[in-house]
């Protein structure tokens, strides 16, 4: 995955919509292998690219902010998680202004992340003690 992303960068394709899920999947993989700092870095670069080539007020940017919030939540950086989630939700509210059910679904999904992140954090703490 890392090589694929570097090829996208080499051929100046990081700004395309197709690269966004690839970089998101890479970040998920990094989380799975206990590399949250690398995952955050990859997503922060992606957010900058989206902002530069598109906007910081689009669904792609909101999804990356939501992913950043999830990683911050998993790493117990609650205040930073809230910041990212607020940015994402503001964009969702603006873009989906005529579809309140989608906004409500997103709020619910983010609220459900908090207990899930707590469980994941507790498991990782227990695993490191053994």
Helices and strands as residue ranges (DSSP letters): H 2-10, H 17-32, H 36-53, H 59-74, H 78-95, H 100-129
